[in-house]
Amino acid sequence: MPLFLCVDCGGSKTSAVIADRSGAILGRALGGPSNFAYMSAAAFTDAVRVAVSNALKTCVSPPSIDPVSLPPSTELFASAWFGISGVDSPAAVANASATLSALLGIPLGPRLVVANDTHLLAAPLRLHPDIKHAVAAIAGTGSCVVSFQHEPSGMINELARTGGWGWILGDEGGGFHVGRETMRQMMYDVARSSLGMELPPASSLKAKVLEQFGINKVENAAEVLPVVHLPEPSLTTEASTSVPSYLLVAREKRLSQLAPLVFEAAFKDKDPFALTVLKNTAEGLADQIAMLCREPGEDPSVKPRALEAKEAVLCFGGSLVGIEDYRALVNEALAKKGHVFKYVEFVDDAAAVGVVGLASLKIGLSGEA
């Protein structure tokens, strides 16, 4: 029985889903992180192997108790679709494709599709026959925005992209941006205080952030600066016990791990300071989405590969935009810019949506596409 495989490779986990030719899901499993840009080829391959081998346990006859060995001894997959975080260039696609071809026993070519993980988010485009364009916006720890066109062949091709530049240069609307904006707004309030301006109301978010970093009293908020900038030390196990735990975390994580505190303060505590932070970060993500869209009445020759929001679907993916209230802030910011999408969807299980779409194309089946 020919199988179809879709794998979502991200910075926190690898999700593999396998379906039959009808699109019925037969197996699924998770593996460890598999961001191609941040890992060795061996570590990336191991993460994919674990996820796919375990997903195959319920797909073979008879079902296996143990993970199915890869590469397979016989051909298992009609075709496979990989959406891989960190695959952002033709060279990266080529390198990942060669690795996956050897692992899965699928020859290089149309049966093995390798692209950035945003491509999986565009899968709902196939469910809307009245449109042919989509924008996929990922906002988790990081962020990236990519536009797509649905071709007559059934394939979804990338049109344009922005973001995905990492925590130093971008990640607008993602977890790092939320943490950074929280710190920036706290420092703006320190500056306002130095001017003798009226102090803002007490903030539950500020209190939580200061507590996290062991700082007493909001008047001492400027002490967060070393927390942001000090590199993580190289310490022995014995010496590390005397160093605050937050300094043992990579600098970017010290900021991105603040995101849950911000969301709790904004949407549970109704903290105005936290809500301001999220409005600002949502605006940043909306700016990137808008960049790929044509302004109402704009000359098409200005951005030839831009799309019109009113004739497209906006596909959200990632932990932060998985929060409905945050998605609402992004959509409100887009509407103010004149971009209202015909459809808006949150893709919670990109690999499952992707494998159903892949099976519908029948690529790799004998005598078919």
N, C-alpha and C positions, 0 to 999 in steps of 0.2 A: 504494500500500500504506500503510494507516494505521500510524503509529508511536507508540510510547509512550516518554516521556522522564522520567527521574528524575535530579535534580541535588542533590548533597550539597555545600552551600556552607559552608565552614569557615574558620577563622582562618589556616590554613596553605595550603589548596588548595581547588580546586573540582573535583569529580568528576562527570562527566556520563555516563550510560549510557542507551542507546536499545535498545528491544526491539520485536519484532513482536507481533501479537495473540496468539500462542501463548506469549509470554514468552521466546522465544529472543533472546539478546542479539546485536544486529547491529553495534553500534558503541559505542565508549567513548573518552573523552579526559579530560585534566586541564587545569586552568587555574590561575591564581594565586589568592591569598587573596580571600575574598569574604564576610567578616563584615560584615553589613549595618549594624551599629551603629558600626563603626569606620572606615567608608569613605564617600566621596562616592558619590552615585547613579551618576555617570559611571564611576567606578572599579569599582563593583560590576557594572554592566552590561557593561563590557569583559571582566571576568573570566569572567562567564557566557557571553558571546558567544564567546570563545576556546574554551572547553571544548565548548560545544554545536556550534559550527561545525566543529570538528575531529572530533567524534564522528559527525557526519553524513556525513563523507567516504565511509564504507563502507556507508551506508544508502541512498544515492540511486542511480538507474540512468541512465547507467552510473556506477560509482564515480568519485569525484572525487579528483584529486591535490591540489587546493587546498581550503582550508576552504570550506564552503558558506556563501554570503552570508546574512546575517540582517538584517532580517526576510525570510522566504522569499517568493518571488513567487507561489507556490501553497501551499495548506494542506498541511502535512506531518504535524502531530501530532494524533492523536485526543485525547490528554490528556497532562498533565504534572504531576509532583509535585515540588515544591521543598522541601527541608529546609534552612533558612537560619539559620546562627549569627547571633545578634543580632536576630532577629525575635521579640520578646517581648511585643508589645502589638498590639491590633487596628489601631492607627494604622500600625504598622510593616508589618503584613500587607497593609493596603490600599495603602501606598506601594510596597512590593515587587511586589505583584500588578499594579499599573498599569504599572510598568516592564517586567515580564516579559511581560505581555500584548502590549505594543507590540513588544517584541523578537522574540517567537515567532509572532505572528499568531494567538494563541489568545484568544478572547473571555473577558472576566471571567465567572466562573460556575463550575459544577461541573467543567468540563474542565480548569481550572487550579487546582491545590491548592497553597497556599503556607502554610507553617507553620515553626515552629522545627525545627532539625535533629534534635532528640530524637525527633520524630515518625517519622523514617525508621527509627530503631532499634526501634520497636515493630512493624515489619513481620513478624517471626517469629510474632506472635500469630495471624496467618492460617494458620499451619502447624499449630496445635494446636486442633483443633475442640472438644476437651473443656474448654477454658477460654475466658473472655472478658475477662480482665484482664491487663495487663502493666505493668511498671515499667521505664522506660528510664533508665539511669544512664550519663552521659557523664563520663569523667575523662581528660582529655588535659592540655593546658596549664591549662585551667580545668575547671569541672565544673557539672553541672546534672542534676536528677532530676525526671522527669515520669511520672505514671501515666496509663493509657489504658484505654478500654473498646471492645471489638469490637461494633459495632452489627449488627443483623440485615441492614441494607442492604449490609454488607461494609465500610463505612467504619470507620476507627479514630478515635475522638474522645478528646480530652484530658479527664481528670478533675481532676487537681490537679498542682501543681508546687512545687518548692522549689529554692533555689540558683540558679545562673546570675547571681549578683549582681556578678561581676567580682572582680578580684584584691584590691581594698581591703576589700570587705565579705564575701567568701566564697571560693568555689572550693575547698570542702572536698574533699580527696582528689585534687585535681589537682596539676599541676606547681608552681604557685605555693605551694600549701599545703605540699608536700613541702619546697621550699626554705626557706620561712618556718619550718617546724617544725624543720628542721635547725639554723637559726640560733638559734632559741629554746632548743633543748636544749643547744647549745654555751654559750649565756649562762647557763643554769641551772647548768651545770658550773662556770662561772667563779664564780657566786655560792656554790656549795658549797665551792669552793676557798678563798674569802674567809672562810668560817666555820671553816676548819681541818679540814674533813671529809676522809675518805679519798678520794684521787683515783681516778677510774674507770680501768679498763684503757685502754691505748693504743687509739686508733681509726683505722682506715685512712681512714674517711670524713673525720674531722677533718683529717687530714693533707692529703687531696686538696682540701678546701675552702680551707684556709689557703694551700696552694700556688697555687690558682687566683687568689687575691686578693693574692698577694705578701706574705704574712705569715709571719714566721719564728717557730717554736716555739709549742706549744699554750698556753704561759703567756701569750702575747700575743693570745689568741683574741678579747678584747674589742675589738681593732682592727677587727673585722668591722663594727662599728656604722656607721662612716662609709660603708662600702661599701654598706650597705643604704639609708641615708638621703640621701646626697648626690645631688642631681639631676644629670642628664647635662648637661654644659656646652655652650654654643654656641661652637664654636671654628672657626677657619679651618683649612684643611688643614694648613698649616705648624705651627700651634700644637698640633694634635691629636696630633702625633707625640710630644709630651712628656707626654701624659696617659695613665695606664694604660688599656689597652683596655677593661677591665670598666666603667670610668666612662663610656665612650662608649655603653654599652648602657642602654636604659630600665631604670629601677629594678626594675620587676616582672620583667623578663627576667633580671636579675642573680640573682634567686631561682629562677625557674622553670628556668633552664638548669643548676641544680644537680641536678635530678632524675636524670639519667643516672648521676651520681656516686653518688647515694644508692642507687639500685637495684643498681649494680655492687657497692658495698660490702656491701649487705645480702645479696644472693643469690649472689654469687660469692665475696666475701671472708669471708662469714659474720660480719660485724662486728656485735656486739650493739648498739652505739650506733645504727648505721644501721637495724637491724631495729626498734628501739624507735621511731625516727622513722616508719617505714612502718606500724607497728601503730597509731600515733596517728592518722596521716592516713587509714588505712583505716577506723578507728573513726569519724572525722568523716564520711566518705562513707556508712558504714552508718547513722549517725544520721539522715542526710537521707533515705535509702531507707526507714528504719523510720518516719519521720514520715508517709509516705504510706500506711502499712499500719495495719491494726487489730490492736491487741494481743490475744493469745489471751484469750478470755473478756470482751473489752471491749464495753461497751454500744454497738451500732451508731449510736445517736443522738449519741454524743460526736463522732465524725468520720463524718458521713453519706456522704462521698465516698471514704472510705478503702477499701482492698481487703484481702483475706486472702492472705498470701503463699502458703499451701499450695494455693491455687486460682489461681495466677498464674504468669507467666513473667517472670524478671528478665533484661533484655536489656542487656548491657554494650557500650559503645562508647568508643573513644578510645585513645590510645597507651599510657597508663599501665595501664589495666585490660586492655589487650591482653597484658600480662605475667601469665601464669598464676599465678605465686606471689603476686602482688599481689591478684588476684581472690580467691584462696584466703583471704587475710587479711580481705578485705571479707566474704566469706561466713561465715567463722568468727565475726566480730563480729556479723553478723546472727543467726546461730544462737544466740549467747549472749543475744540480746534476744528470742528466741522466734520469729524469722521465718525459716522455711525454705521457699524457693520450690519449686513443683512442677517447674519447669523453669528452668535457667540457661543462657543462651547468650551468646557473644561475637560481635557482628556486625562482621566485619572489612571488609566491602564493602557499606556501607549503601545506596549508590545501586543496586547490582546487585540486592540483595534487594528494595529498594523498587520497582524497575521491573517485576520479575516479579509482585509483588503488584498493582501498578497495572494491568498487562495483564489480570490475572485478573478485574478488575472490568468490563472492556469499556466503560468510560465514554468517550463520544464516538464510538462506532461506530454507524453508521446502523442504526436499528431495534433497538438494544440500549440497555442502561442509560446 
